[in-house]
Amino acid sequence: MSYKVRFWDIRERPKRRKPFEVRWTVNGRERSESFITKGLAESRRAKLMTAARDGEAFDEQTGLPASEIRAIRQRTTWYDLAHAYIDERWDRTPGNTRRTLADALATITPALVRREARYSEPRVLRRALYSWAFNKRAWESEPSAEWQHALDWMQRHSLPISELMEPDVVRRALDALGRKIDGESAAAKTALRKRSAFSEVLGTAVDKGYFAENPLARVKWQVPGVSEEVDPACVPNPTQDARLLTAVGKQRGRGPHLEAFFGCMYYAAMRPAEVIHLQISRCHLPKSGWGMLNLSGGVVTAGKEWTGDGSVHEVHSLKRRAVKATRPVPIPPSFVHTLRNHVDRFGVAPDGRVFRNAADGYVDAAAYGKTWERARKKALAPNEQPSLLAKRPYDLRHAGISFWLHSGVDPAECARRLARASKCSSSTTPSSWTVFRSIPIGSSRSRCRSGAGAARTAAPRAEPQSGPCMARNCWSGLGYGWDELEEEEYFDASPMGRAGRSKKAPDPGKPQVRRLLPFR
């Protein structure tokens, strides 16, 4: 684009079909257009000169002012624009974000059609857009006949993007992203996430010259209210946390393996994705005293249709952090003991992961979700089970943060452990936190306060009474075998007691505790 524009007089060329020629130069490059009558030529010359006087830049390739280039580009339909955006963005976008963008565009695109147009099967149209039109991996094969029919209809009826300059058209798209396909209201966070995707596509269009400004800026739309604070009804107290973790460990099957898994969410306030990715090399687990987990990333389930290599999972850096950023989190001695026992009993995956399934793969969200549901039924009172209390394993993270604050740990130190500003359910929690990176990692004062609180509410370590609940051949093939213990270890979890390792002679009337240990 250039502002160096010069105009010449209209030149008449007799015996030509269009004898009157308008000539001008853009940065020294000559351009011209021919017309049948002199009046048309003068009108065109005056229009170009007006654009130049108004300060418009001219394109050096075509010689046209920016407004005319924009009008030509705006003949592109919204469907084609969104399709091209996915094509351009795909290779530099994680799988989970690809899926989120496809979901948002599949919601908005059916709303940006001619007013009288309505597809007979909206669910088929939504599925075709989500699974094929906005999924670049799916372009390797042809869509089904049903999907192709829906996509052809969308190609014919999609609005040109010039229509998005009308506020009513943009508002139709915004109203659509606030509703589910059945007409019910979508969650506020879902609506905001889809609006963000809509804005990003339009912002990219502005960068490419389709618009002079983002059409969203001209529309007044009431943003759905989203509560940034954790619902106190969801956060279990330390006694309930102890009961829940104990209930996990006592379950048959995967329960004993997941006790420390859920413990990481509570004692280290880790996200589930971070727990799944936890490496033994990142764990400092001394025989006594405080330990440290130096978190470096997380494992996200994106789906094989959305990842670059067709795998179900993707390994990401820490949320909202640089690629190589880490987050050290101190853990109390009682949980150090739990993690050490977990590693002794179950070992680690070949790639060093602390938690794994029986096939050495990633722990699946559906699997640990079922274990958590059973633990709630076992640990919570009948009147607590229908409530939101500890409904999700993620609520353990909120409980851990609240416990730090209740124990007197400085809010800035809590925020540093989380590596972000956050809000939490606690009467002592400020309305917002600021991360101060100058605070020493795990200061002794903070450790003493949270450690004293953890000691008062530590969960009793439940050893399985009939050995590990996993099939024996799952672990024996990995170099593990059975070992009978002569003494049972336990923790005193009474409010006035001091949590610590104790021993007592086994009761002859009870079965001895068996433990899975590596072969030496």
N, C-alpha and C positions, 0 to 999 in steps of 0.2 A: 504494500500500500504506500502511496506517495501523495504529498500535497503539492508537488511541483507540476501544475497543470497550466497549459497555455492553449488559447483558442484562436483559430484563424477564421477569416471571413468565409462565408458560404461560397463554394465554387460551383459554377454552372458548366456542365459538360453536355453539349448538344448531341442529339442522335443517340442518347442513352435511354434505356427504359426508365431509369430513375436518375434524371440529369442533375439534381441538386444534392451536393455532397457537403456534409458537416464534418469538419476536421479539427482535431485537437491533439495535443501531446501530453503524455503522462511520464514524467521523469525522462523526457527526451524521446520516448517511443511514440510514433505517430499512430493515431487511431482515426477511423472515419466511419460514417454511416450515410447511406444514400436514400433519397426520398423522391416521390413523384412530383410533388409541388414545392414551391419555395416556402409557402406558409408552414407546411409540415417541418421543413428543414429548420426554419427560424424558431419554431416552437421547441424542437428538440435541442437546438443550440442554447436557447434561453433556459431550458430545464437543467442542462448540464452546468451552465454558468452559475445558476442559482445554487446548485449543490456545492460548487467550489467556493462561492462567496459565504455559504453557511459553514464552511470549515470542514466539509466532508473529505475524507481521504479517497483517492481513486486507486483502483486495482491496476497494477502494471500489466498484467496478463490480458485482461479483457478491456481495460480502459474505462470501466464503468465505476460510478461512485459507490460508496459502501452501502448506501440505502438500497440501491438496485441489486447489488450482489446479494444482500440480505433477503430481498423479496424473492429472488430466484431460488435461493436455498430453502426458503420457507414453503416452497411447493412440496418439499419432502413431507411424507406423512409421519405422524407420531410413531406408528408401528415400525417404520423403517429407521427412524432415529434411534429408538430404543434397541432395536436389533443391532444396529451399527455400534451403539455404545457397549453392549455386551461383548461384541467381537473385539473391540479395542481394549476393553478393561480386563478381559478374561485372564490373560497370561500373568498379570501382575496382581492378582487378587486371590486370597486364600479360599479354600473350598467352602467354608462356612459363609463367608461374605458373598460368594457367588450364589449360593442358595438363597440368601436373604434378599439380594438384588432381584433374582428371578421371581421370588414371591411378591415383592413390591410391584414390579412392573407387570406381572400377570394380574394383579388387582387393579391397577390404574388403567391399563390399556383398553379393556372393554368399555370403560366409561368415556374414552376419547374417540367416539364414533359419532356419525350423524345422528341427530336427535331421534329421527324416526326409525333408526336401525336397531333391531333387537335380535340377537341370535337365539334360535329355538332351544338350544341345550347349553346354558351358561356354564355348567360344570365341565362339560367336554371342552368348551373353549378355554376355560381357565387351565385345565390340565394340559391342553396342547401348548398354550403359551408358556406355562411353567416348565414342563418337561422337555419341550423341543425348541420352541422359538427363542427362549432366553437361556438355553443350556447348550453351550458351544460343543461340548462333547457329544451331544445327541446329533449334531449336524453330520456326523460321519455316516449316518444311515438315514434313509428316507422315513418320514413319519407315516403312521398308519393312514388308511383311507379316511377314517373318521376324523383324525386330527388334521389331515391335509384339507379336508372340506372346511373345517373351522378356520384354519389359517388363511385359506383363500378368501373366505368371507371377511376376515379381519383386514386383509390387504385391500379389498375393495372399499370398505366402509370407514377405514381409519381417517381421522381428520388430518388435513395439512397443518403443520405446526404454526402456520400464520394465524390459525384460529386461537392459539394459546395466548395471543395478545388480548383476547377478550376475557375479562375477569370471570364472567359466568362460566366459561368453559373450564378454566382452571379450578373454579370452585366445585364443579362436577367431579373432577378427579380427586379433589381433597375430600369430598363427601364420600366417595367410593372407598378410599383407603381407610375410612373410619368405620366401615361396615364389613361384616362377614358375607360370604356368598349367600347365606340364607336370610340376609337382611338384618340380623342382630348386630348390635354395636360391638365393635372390636375393642380389645383392651387398649388403654391409653398408650402404653409403651409400644404396642404394635403399630398404632396409628402414627406415632412420632417417628418410629423407625422407617416406616414406608414413606412418610413425608420427606425424610432425610434423603432417601434414595431418589425420589422424584426431583428434589432440589438439585441433587448432584448431576442428574442427567441434563436438566435445564442449564445448570452452570457450565457444563461441558459444551452445550450448544452455544452459549454466549461466547465462550472462548474461541469457538470455530466460526463465529460471525453470523450464526443463525438469528440471534437477537442482539439488540443493543443493550438490554438489561434483562435480568432474570424475571420472567413473568410472575413468579410467586411474590415478588416484592410489591406488586401492585394490588394484591388481593388481601383483604382483611379476613382472617380465618382464626377462629377461636381455638387455640391450642388445647388439646385435652389435658386436664390436670393429672399430673403424675406425682405420686408421693415418693419422695426420696428417702423417707425414713422407714426403718424396718418396723413392722407391726409387732408391738410387744407381745401380742397373743401367740406369735409364732416361736418365740425364743424360750427354750427350756432353761430352767434354773440349774445350778450345779448338781443338786441332788437328782433331778430328773435326767441330766446328762449321764451321771454315773449309772443309773438304772438302765438307761438305753444301751450304753456301751457294754454293760454286763450281759444284757439280754442278747446282744449281737454275738458275743463270744460263746454263749451257751447253746447257740443253735447248731443243729447238725448241718452237714454240707459245708458251705463256704463260710459259715459264721465265724469260726475261730480265725480264719485268715483275714476277715474284714474288720475285726475288732480294732486293730491298730490303724487300719485304713480310715475308719470313721474317727478314730482318736486324733489323727492328723488334722482333720477339719476342726476339731474342738481345741486341742492344745496349741496348734500352730496357726489356726484360722486360715487354713488352706482351702482353695477352691478344689472341687472334685477333679478337674482336669490336671491340676498341679499335683495332687496326690497320685494319680495314675502315672504321672511322668517321673515321680520321685526316684532318684538314683541313689544307690548305696554310697557312691563316691561323694555325694553331696551331703551326707549325714555324718555329723560328728557325734558319736555316741560313747562317751567315756563310761567307765565302770561305776563311777560315782560323780555326783555333781550335775551341773547343767550341761545340756547338749545344744547343738545348733543344726538347723536345716537350712542349707543355702540353696534356695529355689532358683531354678533357671528356665522354666518353661512349663508347658502343659500339653496334654493330648486331647484333641478335640475330635468328636465324631461328626464328620461332615457328610459321609455317604459316598460310595464309590462313583456315583454319577457326577459328583462335583469336584473331586480331587484330580490333580494332574496325572497321577500314575494309576488311578483306578482303585486305590486302597480306601478302606472305610475311614481310617483315622488320619489325622494330620498332627504333626508336632509343631507347636507355635512357641514363640517367645512369651514372656510374661505379659499379661494383659495390659495394654496401653503403655508398654515399656519398649525400650530399644531392643534390638535383636539379641545382643549379648549381655543385657542387663541381668543382674541377679538380685535376690531378696533374702537376706539372712534373717532367720527367725529363731530366737532362743526357745528351747523347750525344757520343761521342768524335769527334775530327776526321775519322778515317778513315770513319766511318759518315755524317758530315755530307757528305763528298765523294760517297759512294754515293747518298744521297738527292738531292743536287743533280743528279747525273747522271741519276737516274731521272726527275726532274721535267723536265729539259731534253729527255730522249729521248721520254718518253711523255706529258708534259703532265699536266693534272689534269682531273677530271670537271667538268661545268658547275656543280655545286654546291660545288666546291672540294675534293672528296675526292682524296687522293693516289693511291689505288689503286682500280681499276675494271676491269670486264670490257670486252669489245669493244663492248658496247651501252651503255656508260656506267652500267651497273647495279652492284650490289654484288658483290664477289668472293664466289663460292660456295664453301662449305666442301668440297663434293665435288670441285670443280675443283682447289683448291690441295692437297687431300688426295692426289689422283692424282699431282700434280707432286712432292709430298714422297716418295711411295712410290718413284717412279722415281729420285729423288735418293739415297735410301738404297741402292738397288741399285747405283748408280754409285759412291757415295763410300765405302761401308762394305766392310770385308773380308768374304769369304764366311762366316767363322765368326761375324761380328757381325750379319749380316742376320737370322738367325732369332731373335736375342735381343730384349729389350725396349729396347735402346739406340735413343734418338731415334725411338721407334715412332710418336709423335705430334708434330705441329709444336709443341704446347704444351710439349714437353720443352725447347725452345729457351729458353723463359722461365725454367725451372728452371736451365738451364745458365748463363744470364746472371746470375742472382742468385748462384749458386755462384761464378761468376768474379769478381764484385764482392768477395765475401767473401775469396776466395783472394788477390785482389790487395791486400787490406788495408783495403778500405773499411769504415768503422765499421758494425757491424750496425744501429745505430739509423738511420744515413743510408740504408742499404738498405731498411729497413722504411718510412722516410718516402717513398722513391721508389715503393714498392708501395702506400703509404697504408693499410696494414693489418698486423696481426701475422701472421707467416708462419713456416713451417719449410722448411728447404731441405737439399739433399744437399751437405754439406761438412764436413770434419773440423773446421773452425773455426766452424761454425754453432752457436750456443747452442740449448738445447732450445726456447726460445720468444723471440720478439722483442717489444719494446714500442715503439710509435711515439712518438718524441719530436719534436714539431713545432717545438721551439725551435731545432733545429739548422739553420744556414743552408743554403739550397738549393744543392746541388752545391758544397760547400766545395772550396777549391783543393787541399787535401790529398787529399780523396777523388778528385778529378778526376785528379790526378797519378798516383795509384796505379792506378786502373782504366785510365787512358789509357796508362800505361806497359805494363800487361799487354796491352791491346788492340793496341798497336804490335808487340808480340812475336809476336802470333798472328793478325794481320789476314789476311783471306782475299785471295788475288790477285783483282783485279777482271777478270773474264772478259768481254771484248767479243765479241759474236757474230761469227763469221767469215763469215757469209753474210747479214748484215743481220738485222733483227728477224724472228722466226719467225711473227709474226702476219701475216695477209693484208694486203697493202699497201693495199688499198682501205678497210680498216677504219680506218686512221689518216689516209690522204690526204684523206678527206672531212672530217676534223676540223681541217684546216689544217696538216698535217705533210708533210714531204717528205724525200727522201734527201739525205744530204750525205756526201761522201767525205772521210775524214780523212787527212791526210798523215803523221801520226805516231800511233804506238800508245802508249797509256798503260798502265802496269802498276804493281803493288805488289810489293815484296820481302817474301815471307812466311816467309823462313827464320828459325829460332828466334833466331839471333844478328844478323839483319839489322834495319835500321830501316825500318819501313813508311813509305812516303812516295810522293809523286807523282814519277814519272820519265818520261823520254821517250827514244825511240830511233827511228832512221830505219827506215822500213818495208823489209822484205825484198822485193826485186823478184820473188823466186820464190814469194811467198805473196800471197794476195788481200788487198787493202787492207781495213781495218776500215771498215765502213759504219755510219752512225749516223742515227737518225731525229731530226730537229731541226725546231722550228717554222719555218714560212715567215716571213720577215721582210718 
